[in-house]
Amino acid sequence: MSDTSRATAGGPMRLRDFRLLLAGAATGQLGAQVTLVALPLVAVLELDAPAFQVGLLTAAETAAFLLVGLPAGALTDRMRKRPLMIRTDLLRAAAMASIPAAAVADVLTMAQLYAVALVTGVATVFFDVAHQSYLPQILPRDQLMAGNGALETVRSTAHVTGPGIGGGLVQLVGAQFAVIVDAIGYLLSALFLRRIDQAEKAPEPAAAGGSLRKEIGEGVRFVFGHPLLRVIALTTGLANFCTAVLMATQTVHLVRVVGLEAGGLGLVLSASAVGGLLGALCAGRLAASLGQARVMLLSVLVTGPFALLWPLSGPGLPGAVLFAAGSAVVSFGAVVYNVAQVSFRQGMCPPRLLGRMNATLRFLMWGTLPLGALLGGALAQSYGSRTALAWCAVGILAVPLPLLLSPLRRMRDLPGPQDDGGAGPEADPEAEAGAGSGTQRDTASADGDERPAPAPTG
């Protein structure tokens, strides 16, 4: 029986290569979640950075999506995906390891933290684009929902356990040394990826006379020519903008307003991530019962109001519980939303355009992250973290508006695979849904699927 047949018969976990991909995601994500706690605490506790500098650090981590987001897709489509992911893992490991090395030499500065954030951000752009483009080479289309669900379950589990581990490590060894766990996680991820056996198809050669600019333009036209991809980009971009405000503000708020120490901060962020884990476990069943299009809308519409708990969180245990509860519910909705939209994107796009499609959407969706981080830091510095969180919650309430104003609100299921020519602006998503609903309904029946808020989506 072929690998594809085994995946169809028994699910993606029957495939050794998918299990290795999953193991790499687990180790890399666990390390990254430790750093989610430790890196801002290096700035806050070790270098006594003000709120705006913490926001600037968050912006540096995500600026790469604006700087290299579009060319990353075209370049990724020219390369084999697995070797690229291994190289970027090694680069991220080296960058993170430089922080404890500088701390030992007593030369650690905010400038180095910014540089490390930028380097790891650029590497992450290429890794994520390659990862999303590589999964359809391992799994058949009708298993993408299950595969993304398993990956999201791993990611969400790391979101639950990583911050608690990170907070404990910060208290034991200091924030500047806790980030070494991230370096180890990236090294292990690279080792797991190296063990994948499946031969990777060589990318199609660039057309004669083709240029990087033309290839980027083809990906941009594909995304903007499809009405559902346009609304997904707008919805997720707005959600990520608000999430960046939260990410730039939450450490300052939880430490200086709620009054948590590093261990308590890690526990709150871990509790917040429980919602994302539950969302990953429930997403496939919700999509099967409600429809992939409906679940995208309902997931953010129903859970968004719980963001109002963030600015209501005050000093002590009650404030910590309010913050964690709001984050958990918002995370649940974000993960369920991502299960539907990521699997849809991977299944409908021609393989030769996967890298450019994913990179174009990442540029649009994640390019808002540094802007939101700068705004969050500025609001917290000028008006206090509670005001910044209040504006963040208002933005989260507005996230469902693009979906409500689009044809998606009248659809149950999402359309199936797209011809290589791409959808033009005149494409009728409801007609597509009628033509592809049977196939898509099968996909939605699989268990499981990208990152939860409060963490970037898309």
NORDA-V661783 format. One record per residue. SS is DSSP state (hx for helix, st for strand, lp for the rest). PSI is psi in degrees with one decimal (NA if undefined). OMEGA is omega in whole degrees, -180 to 180 (none if undefined). Layout:
ss=SS psi=PSI omega=OMEGA
ss=SS psi=PSI omega=OMEGA
This chain:
ss=lp psi=133.8 omega=-179
ss=lp psi=164.8 omega=178
ss=hx psi=-40.3 omega=-180
ss=hx psi=-41.4 omega=179
ss=hx psi=-40.8 omega=179
ss=hx psi=-39.0 omega=179
ss=hx psi=-40.4 omega=-179
ss=hx psi=-38.6 omega=-176
ss=hx psi=-41.8 omega=-172
ss=hx psi=6.4 omega=-179
ss=lp psi=164.6 omega=-174
ss=hx psi=-24.1 omega=-179
ss=hx psi=-11.8 omega=175
ss=hx psi=-17.0 omega=-175
ss=lp psi=124.7 omega=179
ss=hx psi=-42.5 omega=-177
ss=hx psi=-37.5 omega=178
ss=hx psi=-37.6 omega=178
ss=hx psi=-38.0 omega=177
ss=hx psi=-41.3 omega=177
ss=hx psi=-40.4 omega=180
ss=hx psi=-41.2 omega=179
ss=hx psi=-40.3 omega=177
ss=hx psi=-41.1 omega=177
ss=hx psi=-38.1 omega=-179
ss=hx psi=-48.9 omega=-177
ss=hx psi=-41.6 omega=179
ss=hx psi=-41.6 omega=-179
ss=hx psi=-37.4 omega=179
ss=hx psi=-46.2 omega=177
ss=hx psi=-41.3 omega=-179
ss=hx psi=-35.1 omega=-180
ss=hx psi=-30.3 omega=171
ss=hx psi=-42.9 omega=-180
ss=hx psi=-28.2 omega=176
ss=hx psi=-36.1 omega=175
ss=hx psi=-46.2 omega=-169
ss=hx psi=-41.2 omega=-173
ss=hx psi=-48.3 omega=175
ss=hx psi=-32.3 omega=179
ss=hx psi=-27.8 omega=172
ss=hx psi=-44.0 omega=-180
ss=hx psi=-43.4 omega=-174
ss=hx psi=-46.9 omega=-172
ss=hx psi=-41.2 omega=-175
ss=hx psi=-37.2 omega=-177
ss=lp psi=0.8 omega=176
ss=lp psi=45.6 omega=-177
ss=lp psi=140.4 omega=174
ss=lp psi=171.2 omega=-174
ss=hx psi=-39.3 omega=-177
ss=hx psi=-37.0 omega=179
ss=hx psi=-33.7 omega=175
ss=hx psi=-41.6 omega=175
ss=hx psi=-38.3 omega=178
ss=hx psi=-35.6 omega=177
ss=hx psi=-43.2 omega=176
ss=hx psi=-39.7 omega=178
ss=hx psi=-38.7 omega=180
ss=hx psi=-35.1 omega=179
ss=hx psi=-28.4 omega=-174
ss=hx psi=-2.3 omega=-178
ss=lp psi=-24.6 omega=-178
ss=hx psi=-27.9 omega=180
ss=hx psi=-29.0 omega=174
ss=hx psi=-37.5 omega=-173
ss=hx psi=-42.7 omega=-174
ss=lp psi=9.6 omega=-174
ss=hx psi=-47.0 omega=-177
ss=hx psi=-50.6 omega=178
ss=hx psi=-25.5 omega=179
ss=hx psi=-37.7 omega=-180
ss=hx psi=-46.7 omega=180
ss=hx psi=-40.7 omega=179
ss=hx psi=-39.3 omega=179
ss=hx psi=-37.9 omega=179
ss=hx psi=-18.9 omega=178
ss=lp psi=-8.9 omega=-172
ss=lp psi=159.5 omega=169
ss=lp psi=138.3 omega=-169
ss=hx psi=-40.7 omega=-175
ss=hx psi=-48.7 omega=177
ss=hx psi=-35.1 omega=179
ss=hx psi=-43.4 omega=179
ss=hx psi=-39.0 omega=179
ss=hx psi=-44.9 omega=-179
ss=hx psi=-40.3 omega=-179
ss=hx psi=-33.0 omega=174
ss=hx psi=-44.7 omega=-179
ss=hx psi=-38.0 omega=179
ss=hx psi=-42.2 omega=179
ss=hx psi=-37.1 omega=178
ss=hx psi=-44.1 omega=-180
ss=hx psi=-41.0 omega=-179
ss=hx psi=-45.1 omega=-179
ss=hx psi=-35.2 omega=180
ss=hx psi=-20.2 omega=-179
ss=hx psi=-21.1 omega=-178
ss=hx psi=-54.0 omega=176
ss=hx psi=-31.8 omega=178
ss=hx psi=-42.8 omega=179
ss=hx psi=-34.3 omega=179
ss=hx psi=-40.3 omega=178
ss=hx psi=-37.8 omega=179
ss=lp psi=-1.1 omega=179
ss=lp psi=39.5 omega=179
ss=lp psi=15.8 omega=-178
ss=lp psi=132.3 omega=180
ss=lp psi=167.0 omega=174
ss=hx psi=-33.9 omega=179
ss=hx psi=-40.1 omega=178
ss=hx psi=-39.5 omega=178
ss=hx psi=-42.0 omega=177
ss=hx psi=-43.3 omega=-179
ss=hx psi=-44.5 omega=178
ss=hx psi=-42.2 omega=179
ss=hx psi=-40.8 omega=180
ss=hx psi=-45.1 omega=-178
ss=hx psi=-47.9 omega=180
ss=hx psi=-32.6 omega=178
ss=hx psi=-45.6 omega=179
ss=hx psi=-45.1 omega=179
ss=hx psi=-37.7 omega=-180
ss=hx psi=-36.8 omega=177
ss=hx psi=-51.4 omega=-179
ss=hx psi=-40.4 omega=180
ss=hx psi=-48.4 omega=-175
ss=hx psi=-40.6 omega=178
ss=hx psi=-44.4 omega=179
ss=hx psi=-39.7 omega=-178
ss=hx psi=-46.2 omega=-180
ss=hx psi=-28.7 omega=179
ss=hx psi=-19.0 omega=-177
ss=hx psi=-34.3 omega=-176
ss=hx psi=-43.9 omega=179
ss=hx psi=-13.7 omega=175
ss=hx psi=-21.5 omega=-179
ss=hx psi=-35.9 omega=-174
ss=lp psi=146.0 omega=171
ss=lp psi=160.4 omega=-174
ss=hx psi=-38.5 omega=-176
ss=hx psi=-2.6 omega=176
ss=hx psi=3.7 omega=-179
ss=hx psi=-38.6 omega=179
ss=hx psi=-44.6 omega=179
ss=hx psi=-40.5 omega=179
ss=hx psi=-45.6 omega=177
ss=hx psi=-34.2 omega=177
ss=hx psi=-42.4 omega=178
ss=hx psi=-42.2 omega=178
ss=hx psi=-39.7 omega=-180
ss=hx psi=-34.1 omega=176
ss=hx psi=-42.7 omega=177
ss=hx psi=-45.6 omega=-180
ss=hx psi=-45.0 omega=-178
ss=hx psi=-36.0 omega=176
ss=hx psi=-39.9 omega=176
ss=hx psi=-36.0 omega=177
ss=hx psi=-30.6 omega=179
ss=hx psi=-46.3 omega=-173
ss=hx psi=-34.7 omega=-174
ss=hx psi=-50.3 omega=-179
ss=hx psi=-37.9 omega=178
ss=hx psi=-43.2 omega=176
ss=hx psi=-42.7 omega=-180
ss=hx psi=-44.2 omega=179
ss=hx psi=-41.6 omega=178
ss=hx psi=-41.1 omega=179
ss=hx psi=-38.6 omega=179
ss=hx psi=-43.4 omega=-180
ss=hx psi=-30.3 omega=-178
ss=hx psi=-46.2 omega=-171
ss=hx psi=-6.9 omega=-177
ss=lp psi=149.1 omega=-175
ss=hx psi=-39.1 omega=-175
ss=hx psi=-21.1 omega=178
ss=hx psi=-20.9 omega=-180
ss=hx psi=-28.5 omega=-177
ss=lp psi=-11.5 omega=178
ss=hx psi=-25.1 omega=177
ss=hx psi=-36.2 omega=178
ss=hx psi=-44.2 omega=179
ss=hx psi=-42.5 omega=179
ss=hx psi=-40.0 omega=179
ss=hx psi=-42.2 omega=179
ss=hx psi=-37.7 omega=177
ss=hx psi=-44.2 omega=178
ss=hx psi=-38.6 omega=177
ss=hx psi=-44.9 omega=179
ss=hx psi=-39.3 omega=180
ss=hx psi=-41.7 omega=178
ss=hx psi=-41.7 omega=180
ss=hx psi=-36.8 omega=179
ss=hx psi=-26.7 omega=-176
ss=lp psi=-5.9 omega=178
ss=lp psi=130.7 omega=-174
ss=lp psi=-29.3 omega=-171
ss=lp psi=127.8 omega=178
ss=lp psi=133.3 omega=-178
ss=lp psi=133.7 omega=179
ss=lp psi=138.6 omega=177
ss=lp psi=139.3 omega=178
ss=lp psi=149.8 omega=176
ss=lp psi=135.2 omega=180
ss=lp psi=148.8 omega=178
ss=lp psi=143.3 omega=180
ss=lp psi=148.7 omega=179
ss=lp psi=132.0 omega=-179
ss=lp psi=0.4 omega=-179
ss=lp psi=154.8 omega=179
ss=lp psi=162.7 omega=178
ss=hx psi=-39.5 omega=-180
ss=hx psi=-42.4 omega=180
ss=hx psi=-40.1 omega=-180
ss=hx psi=-41.0 omega=175
ss=hx psi=-44.3 omega=180
ss=hx psi=-34.9 omega=179
ss=hx psi=-42.0 omega=177
ss=hx psi=-40.7 omega=179
ss=hx psi=-44.4 omega=-180
ss=hx psi=-37.0 omega=179
ss=hx psi=-45.3 omega=-179
ss=hx psi=-50.1 omega=-177
ss=hx psi=-18.3 omega=178
ss=lp psi=-8.2 omega=-179
ss=lp psi=119.2 omega=-173
ss=hx psi=-33.1 omega=-179
ss=hx psi=-36.0 omega=176
ss=hx psi=-35.6 omega=178
ss=hx psi=-46.0 omega=-177
ss=hx psi=-32.9 omega=175
ss=hx psi=-42.9 omega=179
ss=hx psi=-43.9 omega=-178
ss=hx psi=-45.2 omega=-179
ss=hx psi=-49.6 omega=-176
ss=hx psi=-35.2 omega=177
ss=hx psi=-41.9 omega=178
ss=hx psi=-42.8 omega=178
ss=hx psi=-41.4 omega=-179
ss=hx psi=-34.3 omega=175
ss=hx psi=-46.9 omega=180
ss=hx psi=-39.3 omega=179
ss=hx psi=-37.9 omega=179
ss=hx psi=-36.9 omega=174
ss=hx psi=-44.2 omega=179
ss=hx psi=-47.9 omega=-177
ss=hx psi=-35.7 omega=180
ss=hx psi=-17.5 omega=-172
ss=hx psi=-28.8 omega=-166
ss=hx psi=-38.8 omega=-179
ss=hx psi=-45.4 omega=178
ss=hx psi=-44.2 omega=-178
ss=hx psi=-47.5 omega=-175
ss=hx psi=-30.9 omega=180
ss=hx psi=-45.8 omega=-170
ss=hx psi=-18.8 omega=179
ss=lp psi=-54.3 omega=180
ss=lp psi=-28.2 omega=175
ss=lp psi=29.6 omega=-178
ss=lp psi=147.0 omega=168
ss=lp psi=177.6 omega=-174
ss=hx psi=-43.1 omega=180
ss=hx psi=-43.2 omega=178
ss=hx psi=-39.2 omega=177
ss=hx psi=-45.3 omega=178
ss=hx psi=-39.7 omega=180
ss=hx psi=-39.8 omega=179
ss=hx psi=-44.3 omega=180
ss=hx psi=-34.0 omega=176
ss=hx psi=-44.6 omega=178
ss=hx psi=-37.7 omega=178
ss=hx psi=-36.8 omega=-175
ss=hx psi=-10.0 omega=178
ss=hx psi=-36.9 omega=178
ss=hx psi=-40.1 omega=178
ss=hx psi=-39.7 omega=178
ss=hx psi=-44.7 omega=178
ss=hx psi=-38.2 omega=178
ss=hx psi=-41.5 omega=179
ss=hx psi=-38.0 omega=-179
ss=hx psi=-31.1 omega=-175
ss=hx psi=-14.5 omega=-168
ss=hx psi=-46.1 omega=-178
ss=hx psi=-42.6 omega=-179
ss=hx psi=-39.0 omega=178
ss=hx psi=-41.0 omega=179
ss=hx psi=-36.8 omega=180
ss=hx psi=-38.2 omega=-176
ss=hx psi=-35.9 omega=-176
ss=hx psi=-24.7 omega=-173
ss=lp psi=143.3 omega=-174
ss=hx psi=-36.5 omega=179
ss=hx psi=-45.0 omega=-179
ss=hx psi=-38.6 omega=-177
ss=hx psi=-30.1 omega=175
ss=hx psi=-46.0 omega=-178
ss=hx psi=-49.9 omega=-175
ss=hx psi=-33.3 omega=-176
ss=hx psi=-39.8 omega=-179
ss=hx psi=-27.5 omega=-179
ss=hx psi=-41.0 omega=-175
ss=hx psi=-35.7 omega=-174
ss=hx psi=-21.1 omega=-176
ss=hx psi=-43.0 omega=-178
ss=hx psi=-21.0 omega=-180
ss=hx psi=-12.4 omega=175
ss=hx psi=-20.9 omega=179
ss=hx psi=-16.1 omega=177
ss=hx psi=-23.6 omega=-179
ss=hx psi=-55.3 omega=-179
ss=hx psi=-14.8 omega=178
ss=hx psi=-11.0 omega=-176
ss=lp psi=123.8 omega=-180
ss=lp psi=-162.1 omega=-176
ss=lp psi=148.1 omega=171
ss=hx psi=-169.9 omega=-176
ss=hx psi=-43.4 omega=179
ss=hx psi=-39.8 omega=179
ss=hx psi=-40.5 omega=179
ss=hx psi=-39.9 omega=180
ss=hx psi=-43.0 omega=179
ss=hx psi=-46.0 omega=-179
ss=hx psi=-46.5 omega=-179
ss=hx psi=-40.4 omega=-179
ss=hx psi=-45.1 omega=179
ss=hx psi=-44.7 omega=-179
ss=hx psi=-38.4 omega=-178
ss=hx psi=-44.4 omega=-178
ss=hx psi=-42.3 omega=178
ss=hx psi=-39.0 omega=178
ss=hx psi=-39.6 omega=178
ss=hx psi=-50.4 omega=-179
ss=hx psi=-39.1 omega=-178
ss=hx psi=-40.4 omega=-179
ss=hx psi=-43.7 omega=178
ss=hx psi=-43.1 omega=176
ss=hx psi=-44.6 omega=-177
ss=hx psi=-31.4 omega=175
ss=hx psi=-47.9 omega=-176
ss=hx psi=-48.9 omega=-171
ss=hx psi=-35.0 omega=179
ss=hx psi=-43.2 omega=179
ss=hx psi=-38.7 omega=176
ss=hx psi=-48.2 omega=-179
ss=hx psi=-45.6 omega=-178
ss=hx psi=-34.9 omega=-176
ss=hx psi=-27.8 omega=-174
ss=hx psi=-13.9 omega=-173
ss=lp psi=137.6 omega=173
ss=lp psi=139.3 omega=-175
ss=hx psi=-37.3 omega=-176
ss=hx psi=-15.4 omega=-179
ss=hx psi=2.5 omega=-174
ss=hx psi=-46.9 omega=-179
ss=hx psi=-45.7 omega=-179
ss=hx psi=-38.2 omega=177
ss=hx psi=-48.9 omega=-180
ss=hx psi=-41.0 omega=-179
ss=hx psi=-39.5 omega=178
ss=hx psi=-44.3 omega=178
ss=hx psi=-39.3 omega=176
ss=hx psi=-41.0 omega=178
ss=hx psi=-44.9 omega=-179
ss=hx psi=-41.7 omega=-175
ss=hx psi=-47.1 omega=-174
ss=hx psi=-13.6 omega=176
ss=lp psi=-17.8 omega=177
ss=hx psi=-13.2 omega=-175
ss=hx psi=-50.6 omega=179
ss=hx psi=-32.4 omega=178
ss=hx psi=-44.2 omega=178
ss=hx psi=-37.9 omega=179
ss=hx psi=-42.5 omega=178
ss=hx psi=-41.7 omega=178
ss=hx psi=-43.8 omega=180
ss=hx psi=-45.1 omega=179
ss=hx psi=-41.3 omega=-180
ss=hx psi=-42.3 omega=179
ss=hx psi=-43.5 omega=-180
ss=hx psi=-37.5 omega=-180
ss=hx psi=-39.9 omega=-173
ss=hx psi=-37.4 omega=-172
ss=hx psi=-5.3 omega=-179
ss=lp psi=154.0 omega=-176
ss=hx psi=-30.1 omega=-179
ss=hx psi=-40.7 omega=177
ss=hx psi=-42.3 omega=178
ss=hx psi=-42.0 omega=179
ss=hx psi=-32.3 omega=177
ss=hx psi=-45.1 omega=178
ss=hx psi=-35.2 omega=176
ss=hx psi=-44.5 omega=-180
ss=hx psi=-39.9 omega=177
ss=hx psi=-42.0 omega=178
ss=hx psi=-39.4 omega=178
ss=hx psi=-37.2 omega=178
ss=hx psi=-27.8 omega=-178
ss=hx psi=-8.7 omega=-175
ss=lp psi=-41.3 omega=-177
ss=lp psi=-11.6 omega=-174
ss=hx psi=-46.8 omega=178
ss=hx psi=-35.8 omega=178
ss=hx psi=-40.6 omega=-180
ss=hx psi=-27.7 omega=-178
ss=lp psi=6.8 omega=-177
ss=lp psi=168.2 omega=176
ss=hx psi=-17.3 omega=-177
ss=hx psi=-28.1 omega=-177
ss=hx psi=-17.9 omega=180
ss=hx psi=3.4 omega=-176
ss=lp psi=150.0 omega=172
ss=lp psi=-48.9 omega=-178
ss=lp psi=160.3 omega=-180
ss=lp psi=155.2 omega=-177
ss=lp psi=161.8 omega=-178
ss=lp psi=-158.0 omega=-175
ss=lp psi=150.9 omega=-177
ss=lp psi=145.9 omega=174
ss=lp psi=156.7 omega=-176
ss=lp psi=-21.7 omega=-179
ss=lp psi=-16.8 omega=179
ss=lp psi=161.8 omega=178
ss=lp psi=131.1 omega=176
ss=lp psi=173.0 omega=-180
ss=lp psi=-20.6 omega=-177
ss=lp psi=0.9 omega=-177
ss=lp psi=140.4 omega=-178
ss=lp psi=104.2 omega=-176
ss=hx psi=-29.2 omega=-179
ss=hx psi=-35.2 omega=176
ss=hx psi=-40.6 omega=177
ss=hx psi=-39.2 omega=-179
ss=hx psi=-38.1 omega=178
ss=hx psi=-37.6 omega=-178
ss=hx psi=-33.7 omega=-173
ss=hx psi=6.3 omega=-171
ss=hx psi=-32.7 omega=-180
ss=hx psi=-46.1 omega=179
ss=hx psi=-43.4 omega=-177
ss=hx psi=-32.1 omega=179
ss=hx psi=-36.5 omega=176
ss=hx psi=-41.7 omega=179
ss=hx psi=-42.6 omega=-178
ss=hx psi=-19.2 omega=-179
ss=lp psi=-17.0 omega=-180
ss=lp psi=155.4 omega=179
ss=lp psi=142.9 omega=163
ss=lp psi=-171.2 omega=-123
ss=lp psi=NA omega=none
ss=lp psi=-154.0 omega=-161
ss=lp psi=143.2 omega=-179
ss=lp psi=155.4 omega=163
ss=lp psi=140.6 omega=9
ss=lp psi=86.5 omega=166
ss=lp psi=157.1 omega=-172
ss=lp psi=147.7 omega=175
ss=lp psi=164.0 omega=175
ss=lp psi=NA omega=none
